[in-house]
Amino acid sequence: MSSYFGKTDGETFIKDSADLCMYILNTAHVSSVMGAAFGEPNCVRFSFANSLPNIEKGWARIKDALSKLK
């Protein structure tokens, strides 16, 4: 996930995993946890405790949100 650090969608600048988690929450409406909470500051953690159709929808929204970062 650290490959997205230093990128922007034109409005939001991603400097670390905390920014990336907030961006994903606000843009894709998917919750995640910054990796620093688990000793991995360059990572993001997702929970897959949902139905497969909902996971697929959420993952598509994450993919779309991340594609906007340049």
CORJOTA-V933239 format. One record per run of one state. SS is the DSSP state (hx for helix, st for strand, lp for the rest). FROM is the first residue (numbers start at 1). LEN is the number of residues. Records with the same first field share a line. If there is no record, write none. Layout:
# CORJOTA-V933239
SS->FROM-LEN, FROM-LEN
This chain:
# CORJOTA-V933239
lp->1-1, 5-3, 9-4, 14-3, 29-4, 39-5, 46-6, 68-3
hx->2-3, 17-12, 35-4, 52-16
st->8-1, 13-1, 33-2, 44-2
